[in-house]
């Protein structure tokens, strides 16, 4: 890809997201989401491979359907209330349709089927972009309309997303699909509490993005795409291996790492609102996600010296791998050890 094309695509992705996050009018937000979708499609199709073309097609069809549903919902609300203001989504049917559209755009259950397939057909860098930056715009819109959403609408979606994210990730050997289901599960935690405590929900998804970003970058620099190739990591990059193990345990929500904090705050807020059964169900369903996180961590740790490597897969380090690791290590350590600051 030429530098000019890359610059224009990057500029489009950034401006479209900023347009949505600063919008007050539904049509402006819709325009930003459309520009965002158009900007990301060349990034997905950068690889000259049928899988990338299939991924881009699935992404386009899903996002176009969600955009149409979003436009219909906002038009219906304007027809009923006379307002195009994002924070004035007072019509109940419009609110339900808007939640469905934003759920489809984010990839939360039950509209999650496109996300693992799109990520599997994309590069690791594109996967990072879709699971982090592309979630900012729809989550911001969901945050802005959270005052008009009843918890009995989003709570079942959140529980279903946690179940699907944990159950689907157990059966995966491809790291991109596994991280797709991890993203679905974390979206479930966010959506379950966003109508009750929007700030805690926003904290949860921000922490997930800051923890998963170094993990994806380390995978990208080491060209690891499957669980089998991760078994050869220790012999070539012990520092990166330890950091990836800690990042995985943080995403799993184990104390005293950072990922434990938002989950504790979410469960506490649900119990305070007399939703103890839902909180208990979420805690139990999170054990499904913990299973594949621990399995991946075990594969990383089981080949430590002097144990022989369990895989014959060729190891391919990029030329600037050690420079990237040197930069990512302090960033990852900061993301892992931010827990004391959050607790104070």
N, C-alpha and C positions, 0 to 999 in steps of 0.2 A: 504494500500500500504506500502511495506517495506521501511525502510529508504534508503537502497541502491538503490532500484528502483526509489524512489523519487529523490535521488541525481543525478542519471544518466539522468533522464528525464529533470530535471531542468538544468543540465549542457548542454544537447543537445539543449534545447530551447535557452539558452543564447549564446552558441557558434555559432549556426546556424544564429541567427540574427546578431551577430558581423561579421560573414563571409560575409553576404550579404552587410552590411553597409560599409565594407572595401574592397569590391571586385572591380577589374578593368576589369575583363573578364566575359563575359556573362555566360560561363559554370560554373565558380565559383559561381556566383550569383544564378544560377539555382540549383546547388548542395546544397547551403545553404538553399534555399527555400524548397527543398525536405526534407532535414534533419529537418527543422522546422516543416513541416507537419507530418513527422513520429513521432516526439517527442511529439506533442500535442495530437495525437490520443489516447494514453493510459490515458491521463488526462480527456478527454471527456468521455471515456468508464469506468471511475472509478466506477461510480454508476452501480449497478447490476439491470438495469431497461431497458425495451425495448425502452423507449424514448431516453436514452443515446446512445444505439446501433444505433438507427435510425439517431440521430444527427451526430454520428461519420461517418456513411456511407455517409450521405449527404455532410459532410465536406470533406471527402476523395475524393469523385467523383468530386466535384467542383474544389478542389485544384489541382487534377491530370489533369483535363481538362485545367485549366489555365496554369499549368506548361508545358503541351504539346504545347499549343499555344505560350507560351513564348519561348520555345526552337525552334519552327518552325520560329518564327519571328527573333530571333537572328541568326539562320542559314541562313535565306534568306538575312539578312543584310550583313552577312559575305560573302555570295556568290556574292552579288552585289558590295560591297565596298572593300572586302578583309581585313576587320578589325573586331575583336571580342571585341573591346574596348566599354565599356558601354556608354561613352560620345560621341561616333561616330556613333550614330544611324541616319544615313543620308538618308537611303531609306524610302520614304514616306509610302509605303505599310507596311514595317516592323514596322514603328513607330505607325501606326494605330493598327496593330495586337498586338503590345506590350502594348499599352494603354488598349486594350480590355482585355488582360490577367491580367494586374495589377488591372484593375477595378473589374474583377471577384475575384481576390485574396483578395481585400480589402472589397468587399461586397457593392460597390457603385452601384447605379442604372445605367442601367437596369438589371445588373447581381447581384441583391440584394436578390433574393428569398430564398437563402439558409441561410442567416444570422439570421433572426428571429427564424426560426425553429431550427437551431443548438443551439442558445442561450437558447431557451425554454427547450431543452432537456439536458442542462448542469447545473452544480451547479453555484451559484453566483460567486464563486472564479474563475471558468473556464470562466464564462462570462466576468469577469474583464480582464482576460488574453487575450481573443480573441479580445475584443474591444479596448485594449490599446497596449500591447506588440506585438501582432501578426500583427498590422498595421505598425510597424516601418519599416520592411524590404521592403514591396512594395512601401510605401511612399518614402523611401530613393531612390529606383530605379527611381520612377517617378520624384523625385527632380533632379536626376543626368541627366535625359534625357529631362529636361524641356526646354532647349535651342532649341531643335529640334521639339517641339510641338507647333502647331498653336492654338491660342486661340479659333478659331471657331470649334475645335474638342472637347476640354475639357469643354468649357463653356456650351454647351447643356447638357453634362453629369452632370455637377455641378447643373444646374437648375433643371434637372429631379430628381437628388438625394435629393435636398432640398424639392421638391414637394412630392416625395414618402415618405421621412422621416417624414414630417409633417402630411401628410394625413394618413399614416399608423399608426402613433402613437396615433392619436385621438381615434381610435376605440379599444384601448387595455386596458385591466384591469390587465394583467400580467406585472410586473415590468421589467422582463427580455426582453420581446418583446418590451416594450416601450423604453427601453434603446437601443435596437438594432436599432429601427427606429431613435432614437436620434443620434446614431453613423452614420447612413446613411446620415442624414441631415448635420452633421458637416463635413463629408467627402465631401459633395457637395460644401460647402463653400471653403474647401481646394482645390478641383480640379478646381473650377471655376477661381481661381486666380493664380494657380501654374505656368502657362506658362507666366504670366505677371509679377508677383512678387513672386518668389519662397520662399524668406525668410519670407514674410508675411504669406504665406500658411503654412510654417513649424511652424511659431509661433502659428498660429491658432490651428493646430492639437496638438501641445505640450500643450497648455493651456487647451484644451479639456481633454487630458489625465490626466493632473495634477488635474483638478477639478473633473473629474468623478471617479478617484481612491478612494478618501476618501468616496464618496457617496456609491460606491459599497461595500467598507469595512464596512461601517455603516449598510448597508442592510444585509450583511453577518453576522455581529455580533448580529443583532436583528432577524435574520431568517425571514425577511419580503420579500415575493415573490409576493404579490398581493396588489392592492390598498386598499382592505378591511382590510388587516392586518396592513397597515400603519396608519389606523385611531386609533389604540390602542397605538401608540407610545408615545404620549405626557404624558400619565399617568405614564409611567414607565421610560422614559428617556427624560426629557424636554430639556436638553442641546443638546443631539444628534438630537432631532427634530428641534431645531432652526438652527443647523448647516446644516442639510439636506435641510431645506427650503432655506437657503442662497445659497447652492450649486446648487439647482434646478434653482433658479432665475439667478444665474451666468451662467449656461448652456443655459438658455433661452436668454441671451444677454441683460439683463436689466442693465442700468447704475445705480449707479457707480461701479458695480461689475466687476470682471476681464473678464468675458465672453463677455462683451460689447466691449472691446478694439479691438480684432482681427476683429470683424465684422465691426466696424467703419473703420479700416484701409483698409479692403478689399473693402468696398463700395467706399472709397475715391480713392483707386488705380484704380478701374473700371471707375469711373467718369473721372479721369485724362486721361485715355486711350480712352475717348469718347465712353464708353460703358454704358452710362446712362440708356438706356432701360433695359439692363441686371441687373444693380444694383438696379433699381426700382423693377423689378420682384423678385429679391432675397429678398429684404426687405419685400415685400408683402407676399411672400411664407413663410417667417420665422414666420409670425403670426400663421400659422398652428401649428408649433412646440410650439410656446408660449402658445397655448390653452391647450395642455396636460401638459405642465410644470406648468402652473397656476392651473390647476385642481388638480394635485398632491399636490401642495403647499397648496391649500385650504383644501384638506383632512387632511393634517398634522396640519393645524392651526385651523380647525373647531372643534376640540375636546379639546381645551384648558380648563383649570379649570375656573369655576366650571361646564362646560358643561359635560354631561355624555357621556361615550363612545358609539359610534354608532355601534360597532361591538361586537358580542359575540364570535368571534374567540379567541381561547386560545393563550395567549402570551407566547412565549418560548424564554427566555433570556439565552444565553450561560454563563457558569460559569465565564469566564474572560471578560464579557461584559463591565463592568465598567472600567477595566484596558485598554481595547481597546479604549473605548470612550475618556479616559483621554489622550491617545497618539494621537488619530486622531483629536481631537478638535483643538490644535494649528496648525497642518498641514493643516486642512481644512480652518482655519481662514487665514493662510498665502496665500493659493491659492485664497481665495476670495478677499483679500485686497491687492493683488499685483499690482492693477491698477495704483496707483500713480507712482510706479517705472517704469512701462511701458510707461506712458505718458511723463516722463522726459527723 
